[in-house]
Amino acid sequence: MLKIIPSNHFKERLGNRSFDLSLVAHIVTEISKNPARNLFEITSGFTTFVVKYERDTHTAILVTGWNGNRGRQVIDKNRYLVTEK
């Protein structure tokens, strides 16, 4: 079973900003599609998370997050982009 936990840094950012947590479901999808991935960025356009996946413990760690995305891209509703890190 996949565990998703926030890093201390992510919790601090969450305290300073409000994030849309709907990306969490997409994290599960992305890891199931590519379990060899270990560090990736996922964005809905409104919110972006950096995720580190530890295969040996089946744990996805939310490293950091912010509102918006790097490329200022417009992404259709209910869609997301993933970038390998």
N, C-alpha and C positions, 0 to 999 in steps of 0.2 A: 504494500500500500504506500502510495506517495504521500510524504509529509511536506507541507509548505510552511516555512517558518520565516519570520522577519529577522534580519540582523539588527543589532543595536542601532546602527546608523539609520536603517530604514525606519525603525520606531521613532527615532529622534526627528527625522524628516516628516513623518506622519503627524507628529505633534505640532510641527510648525506649518504644515500645509495639509490640505485635505485631498486625498487621492480617491479616484474612482477604482474600487477594488474588483470591478467586473473582469479585469484582465486575468484574475487568478484562474478562472475556468479555462481560459485559453492557454495558460501555462501548462496545465495538465494535458491538454490536447497536444501541444508542441512536444512535450517530453515523451508522450506515447508514440508520436510519429518518428521521433529521432532521439532515442535514449542515449546515443553516444555523445550528444551535445553536452558540453559542460558549462559554458558561459554564453549567455545571449541576452539581447535587449529586445523587449517586446513593447509595442506601442499601439494604442488605439487612436492616436492623433491628439487626444485630450490628456492622456496620462501615459507615462513611460516608466517601465521597471527594468532594472538589470537583475538577471536571475543567474545564480550559480547552482548547477545540479550536481549532486554528489551521488553517483551511481551505487557505490557500495552500501550506502545507508538509505537509498531511495528518498533523498531529501532535497527539496528545492529551497534555496535560501534567497529571499528577497534582499538583495544587496543594497540597492538605493532606488529611489523613485522621484519623479518630478512631474509637474503639470506641463503639458505640451509635448513636442518631440523635436529631435535634433534638426531635422530637415524642414520643419514648419510645413510638413506635408498635410494635405487635406485627405483624410481617409474616410471612406463611406461608413455610415453607421453600421454596427454589427460586424465590422471587419477589423483586422489588425495586421501589423507587419512585424516580422522577426528578423533580427540582424545578428549574425554570429559575431562574437567578440574574440 
